[in-house]
Amino acid sequence: MLSAAISFILTAGGAAFAGLRAYRRRFLSATRWFAVALLPAGLYLTGLFPLASTIAREFADWATRLVFDPRVWTGIALLGVSAVLLVTTRWVGRRGGTAVESTPERPAAAGPAPERPAVAAPAPKAAKKPAAGKREDGLGDFADIEEILRKRGI
């Protein structure tokens, strides 16, 4: 009975505050407050208050064990050591690794590889001279582009 009274008082208070926000023309805020105000009544009418109290009680028990139980602190220490080891190995791996994890050295082949380019470079073309009727105003690259477009019929 007490939980019903408390939940409906909270709902009425939240609805009143939402009405005040709406009176001040803050409709978005009023809608949010009204949505929050409906929660206590909804929790009571669906019977979720006992569930909420059980969750709160279990959380309090867990927090008490966290503070006073040495076994929990040992678990926290193990989690911390694990996190430090993971971060350290990641950091060492990025800085070059260790000799134990690297691949074994392979013996050298018959000799050094001959120096040759990966892609054969085309033979250099003779520089084109500007056409007789064209002026050279620094737009030489655009003239080449125009010529390519003309060849393609664009």
C-alpha positions, 0 to 999 in steps of 0.5 A: 500500500505504501509503495502505491502511494509513493509511486502515485505521488511521484507521478503526480509531482512529475506531471505537475512539473511537466505542466509547469514546463509546458506553461513556460512554453518548453514543450520538449522538456515538458514531454520528457518530464512527463515521460519520466513522471509516468515511470513510477506508476507504470512500475507499480501497476506492472508489479516491477517494484519488487523486482527493482527492490531485489535488484537494489538489494543484490547490488548493495550486497555485491558492493559490500562484498567488493569493499570487505572481501579480500577474495574480490580484491584478489580478483580485481588485482588479477584483472589489472595484471591481465590488462597490463600484460595485454597492453604491454605485449601490444606495445612491445609488438608495435615497437619491433617485437622480440627475437623469440617471436621473429621468423628465423633468418633465411640464408642468402641466395646465390647472390644479390638480385640484379638491379632492375626496375619493377616496371620498364620505363618507356623511352623518353620522347622528344619534347614537342614544340608548340604549334605555329599558331599557338601562343605559349601562355603557361597552358601547355598541359591544357593543350595536351588535354585538348588534343587527347579529347579531340582524338577521342571525339569529345 
